[in-house]
Amino acid sequence: MARITYYVALPFVRGDDGSLAAEGGVECANPQAAVGRARAMAHGKAGAVAFSRSGEPELGDFDPAVVLAVFGEVPADLSEL
């Protein structure tokens, strides 16, 4: 089975109660694209994060996410990416 790496940009917004919530993430072609997209997403939002995640989709087996860049405010615990 083939391992694959996904690169993702994920924006966060602040809810009415002040909590941070993720909006829809965007898969990107490479790490540089994910960082650039996250930087752009952070404008007008609380913040955004770029991360990668490697694994075997056929098995549903993925390594923990690797944070590539953080812009603005994001949750302190990003372990659930």
Jmol script that loads the backbone (N, CA, C; Angstrom):
load data "model"
ATOM      1  N   MET A   1       0.843  -1.176   0.000  1.00  0.00           N
ATOM      2  CA  MET A   1       0.000   0.000   0.000  1.00  0.00           C
ATOM      3  C   MET A   1       0.894   1.247   0.000  1.00  0.00           C
ATOM      4  N   ALA A   2       0.444   2.248  -0.670  1.00  0.00           N
ATOM      5  CA  ALA A   2       1.243   3.454  -0.844  1.00  0.00           C
ATOM      6  C   ALA A   2       0.960   4.489   0.243  1.00  0.00           C
ATOM      7  N   ARG A   3       2.041   5.040   0.778  1.00  0.00           N
ATOM      8  CA  ARG A   3       1.901   6.161   1.721  1.00  0.00           C
ATOM      9  C   ARG A   3       1.768   7.431   0.905  1.00  0.00           C
ATOM     10  N   ILE A   4       0.986   8.341   1.401  1.00  0.00           N
ATOM     11  CA  ILE A   4       0.765   9.613   0.726  1.00  0.00           C
ATOM     12  C   ILE A   4       0.853  10.727   1.760  1.00  0.00           C
ATOM     13  N   THR A   5       1.283  11.888   1.318  1.00  0.00           N
ATOM     14  CA  THR A   5       1.323  13.054   2.197  1.00  0.00           C
ATOM     15  C   THR A   5       0.372  14.102   1.666  1.00  0.00           C
ATOM     16  N   TYR A   6      -0.497  14.570   2.527  1.00  0.00           N
ATOM     17  CA  TYR A   6      -1.431  15.649   2.204  1.00  0.00           C
ATOM     18  C   TYR A   6      -0.894  16.939   2.811  1.00  0.00           C
ATOM     19  N   TYR A   7      -1.049  18.038   2.086  1.00  0.00           N
ATOM     20  CA  TYR A   7      -0.694  19.371   2.574  1.00  0.00           C
ATOM     21  C   TYR A   7      -1.983  20.172   2.650  1.00  0.00           C
ATOM     22  N   VAL A   8      -2.240  20.772   3.797  1.00  0.00           N
ATOM     23  CA  VAL A   8      -3.537  21.397   4.044  1.00  0.00           C
ATOM     24  C   VAL A   8      -3.366  22.780   4.656  1.00  0.00           C
ATOM     25  N   ALA A   9      -4.223  23.712   4.241  1.00  0.00           N
ATOM     26  CA  ALA A   9      -4.355  25.023   4.874  1.00  0.00           C
ATOM     27  C   ALA A   9      -5.730  25.051   5.539  1.00  0.00           C
ATOM     28  N   LEU A  10      -5.762  25.442   6.810  1.00  0.00           N
ATOM     29  CA  LEU A  10      -6.994  25.385   7.592  1.00  0.00           C
ATOM     30  C   LEU A  10      -7.202  26.704   8.335  1.00  0.00           C
ATOM     31  N   PRO A  11      -8.281  27.437   7.999  1.00  0.00           N
ATOM     32  CA  PRO A  11      -8.549  28.701   8.703  1.00  0.00           C
ATOM     33  C   PRO A  11      -9.348  28.481   9.981  1.00  0.00           C
ATOM     34  N   PHE A  12      -9.231  29.435  10.903  1.00  0.00           N
ATOM     35  CA  PHE A  12      -9.993  29.418  12.150  1.00  0.00           C
ATOM     36  C   PHE A  12     -10.724  30.736  12.305  1.00  0.00           C
ATOM     37  N   VAL A  13     -11.946  30.650  12.834  1.00  0.00           N
ATOM     38  CA  VAL A  13     -12.749  31.843  13.132  1.00  0.00           C
ATOM     39  C   VAL A  13     -13.064  31.828  14.625  1.00  0.00           C
ATOM     40  N   ARG A  14     -13.371  32.987  15.141  1.00  0.00           N
ATOM     41  CA  ARG A  14     -13.738  33.101  16.551  1.00  0.00           C
ATOM     42  C   ARG A  14     -15.258  33.073  16.645  1.00  0.00           C
ATOM     43  N   GLY A  15     -15.779  32.178  17.470  1.00  0.00           N
ATOM     44  CA  GLY A  15     -17.217  32.061  17.669  1.00  0.00           C
ATOM     45  C   GLY A  15     -17.748  33.152  18.576  1.00  0.00           C
ATOM     46  N   ASP A  16     -19.066  33.238  18.670  1.00  0.00           N
ATOM     47  CA  ASP A  16     -19.716  34.234  19.529  1.00  0.00           C
ATOM     48  C   ASP A  16     -19.289  34.109  20.989  1.00  0.00           C
ATOM     49  N   ASP A  17     -18.938  32.896  21.393  1.00  0.00           N
ATOM     50  CA  ASP A  17     -18.513  32.675  22.777  1.00  0.00           C
ATOM     51  C   ASP A  17     -17.010  32.881  22.969  1.00  0.00           C
ATOM     52  N   GLY A  18     -16.317  33.277  21.894  1.00  0.00           N
ATOM     53  CA  GLY A  18     -14.875  33.539  21.981  1.00  0.00           C
ATOM     54  C   GLY A  18     -13.989  32.361  21.649  1.00  0.00           C
ATOM     55  N   SER A  19     -14.597  31.188  21.452  1.00  0.00           N
ATOM     56  CA  SER A  19     -13.794  30.008  21.131  1.00  0.00           C
ATOM     57  C   SER A  19     -13.354  30.042  19.668  1.00  0.00           C
ATOM     58  N   LEU A  20     -12.296  29.312  19.381  1.00  0.00           N
ATOM     59  CA  LEU A  20     -11.807  29.203  18.004  1.00  0.00           C
ATOM     60  C   LEU A  20     -12.380  27.941  17.371  1.00  0.00           C
ATOM     61  N   ALA A  21     -12.850  28.074  16.135  1.00  0.00           N
ATOM     62  CA  ALA A  21     -13.413  26.938  15.414  1.00  0.00           C
ATOM     63  C   ALA A  21     -12.820  26.883  14.022  1.00  0.00           C
ATOM     64  N   ALA A  22     -12.518  25.670  13.566  1.00  0.00           N
ATOM     65  CA  ALA A  22     -11.975  25.479  12.227  1.00  0.00           C
ATOM     66  C   ALA A  22     -13.073  25.638  11.185  1.00  0.00           C
ATOM     67  N   GLU A  23     -12.702  26.253  10.073  1.00  0.00           N
ATOM     68  CA  GLU A  23     -13.580  26.278   8.896  1.00  0.00           C
ATOM     69  C   GLU A  23     -13.059  25.216   7.938  1.00  0.00           C
ATOM     70  N   GLY A  24     -13.565  25.205   6.724  1.00  0.00           N
ATOM     71  CA  GLY A  24     -13.162  24.204   5.745  1.00  0.00           C
ATOM     72  C   GLY A  24     -11.712  24.331   5.334  1.00  0.00           C
ATOM     73  N   GLY A  25     -10.982  23.227   5.449  1.00  0.00           N
ATOM     74  CA  GLY A  25      -9.596  23.190   5.011  1.00  0.00           C
ATOM     75  C   GLY A  25      -9.500  23.026   3.504  1.00  0.00           C
ATOM     76  N   VAL A  26      -8.330  23.383   2.981  1.00  0.00           N
ATOM     77  CA  VAL A  26      -8.078  23.266   1.549  1.00  0.00           C
ATOM     78  C   VAL A  26      -6.825  22.434   1.352  1.00  0.00           C
ATOM     79  N   GLU A  27      -6.932  21.358   0.579  1.00  0.00           N
ATOM     80  CA  GLU A  27      -5.759  20.557   0.253  1.00  0.00           C
ATOM     81  C   GLU A  27      -4.923  21.307  -0.771  1.00  0.00           C
ATOM     82  N   CYS A  28      -3.615  21.278  -0.591  1.00  0.00           N
ATOM     83  CA  CYS A  28      -2.691  22.004  -1.462  1.00  0.00           C
ATOM     84  C   CYS A  28      -1.698  21.030  -2.085  1.00  0.00           C
ATOM     85  N   ALA A  29      -1.047  21.475  -3.145  1.00  0.00           N
ATOM     86  CA  ALA A  29      -0.162  20.603  -3.909  1.00  0.00           C
ATOM     87  C   ALA A  29       1.171  20.315  -3.227  1.00  0.00           C
ATOM     88  N   ASN A  30       1.643  21.243  -2.387  1.00  0.00           N
ATOM     89  CA  ASN A  30       2.955  21.081  -1.771  1.00  0.00           C
ATOM     90  C   ASN A  30       3.028  21.939  -0.509  1.00  0.00           C
ATOM     91  N   PRO A  31       4.107  21.814   0.266  1.00  0.00           N
ATOM     92  CA  PRO A  31       4.171  22.575   1.517  1.00  0.00           C
ATOM     93  C   PRO A  31       4.164  24.088   1.314  1.00  0.00           C
ATOM     94  N   GLN A  32       4.844  24.568   0.284  1.00  0.00           N
ATOM     95  CA  GLN A  32       4.875  26.008   0.026  1.00  0.00           C
ATOM     96  C   GLN A  32       3.499  26.550  -0.308  1.00  0.00           C
ATOM     97  N   ALA A  33       2.739  25.796  -1.063  1.00  0.00           N
ATOM     98  CA  ALA A  33       1.378  26.212  -1.402  1.00  0.00           C
ATOM     99  C   ALA A  33       0.493  26.235  -0.153  1.00  0.00           C
ATOM    100  N   ALA A  34       0.661  25.260   0.728  1.00  0.00           N
ATOM    101  CA  ALA A  34      -0.137  25.216   1.957  1.00  0.00           C
ATOM    102  C   ALA A  34       0.180  26.415   2.847  1.00  0.00           C
ATOM    103  N   VAL A  35       1.453  26.761   2.972  1.00  0.00           N
ATOM    104  CA  VAL A  35       1.844  27.912   3.783  1.00  0.00           C
ATOM    105  C   VAL A  35       1.298  29.203   3.180  1.00  0.00           C
ATOM    106  N   GLY A  36       1.429  29.357   1.874  1.00  0.00           N
ATOM    107  CA  GLY A  36       0.908  30.555   1.210  1.00  0.00           C
ATOM    108  C   GLY A  36      -0.596  30.677   1.338  1.00  0.00           C
ATOM    109  N   ARG A  37      -1.291  29.577   1.190  1.00  0.00           N
ATOM    110  CA  ARG A  37      -2.751  29.591   1.295  1.00  0.00           C
ATOM    111  C   ARG A  37      -3.176  29.908   2.725  1.00  0.00           C
ATOM    112  N   ALA A  38      -2.501  29.324   3.713  1.00  0.00           N
ATOM    113  CA  ALA A  38      -2.835  29.603   5.115  1.00  0.00           C
ATOM    114  C   ALA A  38      -2.588  31.082   5.431  1.00  0.00           C
ATOM    115  N   ARG A  39      -1.496  31.629   4.919  1.00  0.00           N
ATOM    116  CA  ARG A  39      -1.208  33.056   5.141  1.00  0.00           C
ATOM    117  C   ARG A  39      -2.346  33.912   4.590  1.00  0.00           C
ATOM    118  N   ALA A  40      -2.809  33.593   3.405  1.00  0.00           N
ATOM    119  CA  ALA A  40      -3.903  34.349   2.785  1.00  0.00           C
ATOM    120  C   ALA A  40      -5.217  34.138   3.538  1.00  0.00           C
ATOM    121  N   MET A  41      -5.467  32.917   3.993  1.00  0.00           N
ATOM    122  CA  MET A  41      -6.708  32.615   4.718  1.00  0.00           C
ATOM    123  C   MET A  41      -6.786  33.365   6.044  1.00  0.00           C
ATOM    124  N   ALA A  42      -5.654  33.640   6.655  1.00  0.00           N
ATOM    125  CA  ALA A  42      -5.637  34.282   7.967  1.00  0.00           C
ATOM    126  C   ALA A  42      -6.179  35.710   7.925  1.00  0.00           C
ATOM    127  N   HIS A  43      -6.121  36.348   6.754  1.00  0.00           N
ATOM    128  CA  HIS A  43      -6.654  37.710   6.635  1.00  0.00           C
ATOM    129  C   HIS A  43      -8.175  37.677   6.781  1.00  0.00           C
ATOM    130  N   GLY A  44      -8.701  38.445   7.708  1.00  0.00           N
ATOM    131  CA  GLY A  44     -10.138  38.493   7.932  1.00  0.00           C
ATOM    132  C   GLY A  44     -10.655  37.361   8.803  1.00  0.00           C
ATOM    133  N   LYS A  45      -9.764  36.499   9.279  1.00  0.00           N
ATOM    134  CA  LYS A  45     -10.133  35.389  10.160  1.00  0.00           C
ATOM    135  C   LYS A  45      -9.344  35.553  11.455  1.00  0.00           C
ATOM    136  N   ALA A  46      -9.584  34.689  12.418  1.00  0.00           N
ATOM    137  CA  ALA A  46      -8.781  34.701  13.643  1.00  0.00           C
ATOM    138  C   ALA A  46      -7.355  34.252  13.344  1.00  0.00           C
ATOM    139  N   GLY A  47      -7.226  33.283  12.440  1.00  0.00           N
ATOM    140  CA  GLY A  47      -5.912  32.759  12.091  1.00  0.00           C
ATOM    141  C   GLY A  47      -6.034  31.582  11.154  1.00  0.00           C
ATOM    142  N   ALA A  48      -4.900  30.965  10.873  1.00  0.00           N
ATOM    143  CA  ALA A  48      -4.873  29.801   9.992  1.00  0.00           C
ATOM    144  C   ALA A  48      -3.608  29.007  10.268  1.00  0.00           C
ATOM    145  N   VAL A  49      -3.640  27.738   9.908  1.00  0.00           N
ATOM    146  CA  VAL A  49      -2.488  26.866  10.075  1.00  0.00           C
ATOM    147  C   VAL A  49      -2.281  26.090   8.781  1.00  0.00           C
ATOM    148  N   ALA A  50      -1.014  25.857   8.452  1.00  0.00           N
ATOM    149  CA  ALA A  50      -0.649  24.974   7.348  1.00  0.00           C
ATOM    150  C   ALA A  50      -0.037  23.733   7.981  1.00  0.00           C
ATOM    151  N   PHE A  51      -0.460  22.564   7.516  1.00  0.00           N
ATOM    152  CA  PHE A  51       0.091  21.333   8.074  1.00  0.00           C
ATOM    153  C   PHE A  51       0.159  20.242   7.018  1.00  0.00           C
ATOM    154  N   SER A  52       0.931  19.216   7.326  1.00  0.00           N
ATOM    155  CA  SER A  52       0.986  18.042   6.459  1.00  0.00           C
ATOM    156  C   SER A  52       0.605  16.828   7.292  1.00  0.00           C
ATOM    157  N   ARG A  53       0.163  15.825   6.582  1.00  0.00           N
ATOM    158  CA  ARG A  53      -0.232  14.584   7.244  1.00  0.00           C
ATOM    159  C   ARG A  53       0.081  13.443   6.296  1.00  0.00           C
ATOM    160  N   SER A  54       0.841  12.460   6.755  1.00  0.00           N
ATOM    161  CA  SER A  54       1.232  11.320   5.929  1.00  0.00           C
ATOM    162  C   SER A  54       0.581  10.050   6.449  1.00  0.00           C
ATOM    163  N   GLY A  55       0.312   9.143   5.530  1.00  0.00           N
ATOM    164  CA  GLY A  55      -0.260   7.872   5.942  1.00  0.00           C
ATOM    165  C   GLY A  55      -0.728   7.050   4.768  1.00  0.00           C
ATOM    166  N   GLU A  56      -1.473   6.027   5.102  1.00  0.00           N
ATOM    167  CA  GLU A  56      -2.025   5.119   4.110  1.00  0.00           C
ATOM    168  C   GLU A  56      -3.545   5.230   4.125  1.00  0.00           C
ATOM    169  N   PRO A  57      -4.111   6.007   3.181  1.00  0.00           N
ATOM    170  CA  PRO A  57      -5.564   6.241   3.172  1.00  0.00           C
ATOM    171  C   PRO A  57      -6.392   4.955   3.084  1.00  0.00           C
ATOM    172  N   GLU A  58      -5.869   3.955   2.375  1.00  0.00           N
ATOM    173  CA  GLU A  58      -6.622   2.708   2.223  1.00  0.00           C
ATOM    174  C   GLU A  58      -6.874   2.036   3.567  1.00  0.00           C
ATOM    175  N   LEU A  59      -5.942   2.234   4.491  1.00  0.00           N
ATOM    176  CA  LEU A  59      -6.055   1.623   5.815  1.00  0.00           C
ATOM    177  C   LEU A  59      -6.619   2.584   6.857  1.00  0.00           C
ATOM    178  N   GLY A  60      -6.702   3.875   6.495  1.00  0.00           N
ATOM    179  CA  GLY A  60      -7.129   4.878   7.467  1.00  0.00           C
ATOM    180  C   GLY A  60      -6.067   5.113   8.536  1.00  0.00           C
ATOM    181  N   ASP A  61      -4.820   4.807   8.198  1.00  0.00           N
ATOM    182  CA  ASP A  61      -3.713   4.908   9.146  1.00  0.00           C
ATOM    183  C   ASP A  61      -2.855   6.129   8.801  1.00  0.00           C
ATOM    184  N   PHE A  62      -2.878   7.135   9.676  1.00  0.00           N
ATOM    185  CA  PHE A  62      -2.131   8.362   9.433  1.00  0.00           C
ATOM    186  C   PHE A  62      -1.234   8.698  10.612  1.00  0.00           C
ATOM    187  N   ASP A  63      -0.072   9.257  10.302  1.00  0.00           N
ATOM    188  CA  ASP A  63       0.830   9.782  11.327  1.00  0.00           C
ATOM    189  C   ASP A  63       0.226  11.068  11.874  1.00  0.00           C
ATOM    190  N   PRO A  64       0.704  11.507  13.034  1.00  0.00           N
ATOM    191  CA  PRO A  64       0.246  12.807  13.545  1.00  0.00           C
ATOM    192  C   PRO A  64       0.585  13.919  12.555  1.00  0.00           C
ATOM    193  N   ALA A  65      -0.222  14.962  12.568  1.00  0.00           N
ATOM    194  CA  ALA A  65       0.006  16.103  11.682  1.00  0.00           C
ATOM    195  C   ALA A  65       1.299  16.818  12.056  1.00  0.00           C
ATOM    196  N   VAL A  66       1.944  17.376  11.032  1.00  0.00           N
ATOM    197  CA  VAL A  66       3.149  18.179  11.220  1.00  0.00           C
ATOM    198  C   VAL A  66       2.779  19.615  10.861  1.00  0.00           C
ATOM    199  N   VAL A  67       2.869  20.519  11.830  1.00  0.00           N
ATOM    200  CA  VAL A  67       2.529  21.925  11.590  1.00  0.00           C
ATOM    201  C   VAL A  67       3.659  22.576  10.811  1.00  0.00           C
ATOM    202  N   LEU A  68       3.309  23.185   9.676  1.00  0.00           N
ATOM    203  CA  LEU A  68       4.281  23.860   8.820  1.00  0.00           C
ATOM    204  C   LEU A  68       4.373  25.351   9.133  1.00  0.00           C
ATOM    205  N   ALA A  69       3.247  25.979   9.457  1.00  0.00           N
ATOM    206  CA  ALA A  69       3.220  27.414   9.767  1.00  0.00           C
ATOM    207  C   ALA A  69       1.911  27.758  10.457  1.00  0.00           C
ATOM    208  N   VAL A  70       1.972  28.772  11.310  1.00  0.00           N
ATOM    209  CA  VAL A  70       0.794  29.281  12.009  1.00  0.00           C
ATOM    210  C   VAL A  70       0.727  30.786  11.793  1.00  0.00           C
ATOM    211  N   PHE A  71      -0.457  31.273  11.469  1.00  0.00           N
ATOM    212  CA  PHE A  71      -0.696  32.704  11.273  1.00  0.00           C
ATOM    213  C   PHE A  71      -1.857  33.131  12.150  1.00  0.00           C
ATOM    214  N   GLY A  72      -1.665  34.177  12.954  1.00  0.00           N
ATOM    215  CA  GLY A  72      -2.733  34.666  13.816  1.00  0.00           C
ATOM    216  C   GLY A  72      -3.005  33.718  14.960  1.00  0.00           C
ATOM    217  N   GLU A  73      -4.266  33.680  15.375  1.00  0.00           N
ATOM    218  CA  GLU A  73      -4.682  32.866  16.515  1.00  0.00           C
ATOM    219  C   GLU A  73      -5.254  31.536  16.051  1.00  0.00           C
ATOM    220  N   VAL A  74      -4.708  30.484  16.625  1.00  0.00           N
ATOM    221  CA  VAL A  74      -5.218  29.133  16.398  1.00  0.00           C
ATOM    222  C   VAL A  74      -5.270  28.442  17.757  1.00  0.00           C
ATOM    223  N   PRO A  75      -6.015  27.361  17.894  1.00  0.00           N
ATOM    224  CA  PRO A  75      -6.059  26.675  19.183  1.00  0.00           C
ATOM    225  C   PRO A  75      -4.656  26.226  19.624  1.00  0.00           C
ATOM    226  N   ALA A  76      -4.412  26.265  20.911  1.00  0.00           N
ATOM    227  CA  ALA A  76      -3.116  25.829  21.446  1.00  0.00           C
ATOM    228  C   ALA A  76      -2.878  24.343  21.176  1.00  0.00           C
ATOM    229  N   ASP A  77      -3.936  23.557  21.222  1.00  0.00           N
ATOM    230  CA  ASP A  77      -3.838  22.122  21.004  1.00  0.00           C
ATOM    231  C   ASP A  77      -4.278  21.805  19.575  1.00  0.00           C
ATOM    232  N   LEU A  78      -3.321  21.511  18.726  1.00  0.00           N
ATOM    233  CA  LEU A  78      -3.634  21.172  17.337  1.00  0.00           C
ATOM    234  C   LEU A  78      -3.497  19.660  17.099  1.00  0.00           C
ATOM    235  N   SER A  79      -3.526  18.888  18.158  1.00  0.00           N
ATOM    236  CA  SER A  79      -3.314  17.451  18.048  1.00  0.00           C
ATOM    237  C   SER A  79      -4.419  16.733  17.274  1.00  0.00           C
ATOM    238  N   GLU A  80      -5.563  17.372  17.096  1.00  0.00           N
ATOM    239  CA  GLU A  80      -6.666  16.707  16.390  1.00  0.00           C
ATOM    240  C   GLU A  80      -6.715  17.041  14.905  1.00  0.00           C
ATOM    241  N   LEU A  81      -5.656  17.632  14.379  1.00  0.00           N
ATOM    242  CA  LEU A  81      -5.632  17.937  12.942  1.00  0.00           C
ATOM    243  C   LEU A  81      -5.605  16.658  12.145  1.00  0.00           C
TER     244      LEU A  81
END
end "model"
wireframe off; spacefill off
backbone 0.3
color backbone group
